[in-house]
Every structure is written in structure tokens, then in C-alpha cells.
Amino acid sequence: MKLWKLLGIAAFAGVAASGVVVARNQRRREAYTPDQVRERLHARLAEADRAS
């Protein structure tokens, strides 16, 4: 019985931790202005063209 309780607590902690990571990444993405996003996309496209 204790094993199941421990597994449940571990699963809950894992879900909570992944939610924190997703929220942090979302805030970082929303911090960019549209011009910054456009510049980053152009830079990534240029990098992909050079790699090909």
C-alpha cells in the first residue's frame, strides 16, 4: 500500500514540475515583440539555407 502512495505522490510531483516548465517557457515566448520573432525566424531560415 505504501508503494502505491509513494508512486502517486511522485506522479503528482512530476506533473506539477512539468507544468512549471511549460509556464516558464510560455512566459519567455510571450516576452518577444513581433519584430523580434520575425528577426529570429529570418535568422533560423538563413541558418537552415546555409546548412542545406
N, C-alpha and C positions, 0 to 999 in steps of 0.2 A: 504494500500500500504506500509506503514512504517513497518508493521509486517512482510511482505514478505522480505523486505530488511534486516531487523534485523535477520530473520531466515537464510537468505543466508550468511550473514556475520558470524553468529555463526557456520554454517556448514563449511564454508571455514576455520575458525579458528580451528575447530575440526580436519579437515583433515590435516592441517599443523602441528598441535600438535602431531597427531599420526605418521606422517612422521618423526618428530624429534625423537620420542621414538624408532621407528624402526631403524633409522640410528644409534642411540646411542647403541642399543643392538647389531647391526651388528658389529660395531667397537669393542665392548667388546669381541665378539666371535672371531673375527679375531686376537685379541691380543694373543691368546693362541698358543703355539707351538704344533706340532703334538704329542710330548711326553706328554705334559700337558693334551691334550684332551684324550689321551689313559689312562692316570692315572685317570682322572675324571670318564671316562666310567667304568673302572675296579672298582673304589670305589662305583659308583652307582649300579653296578651289585652285588657287595658284600653286600651292604645295602639291596637290593631287596631280595637276598637269605636269609639274616637274618630275614627279615620281614615275609617271607613265612613260 
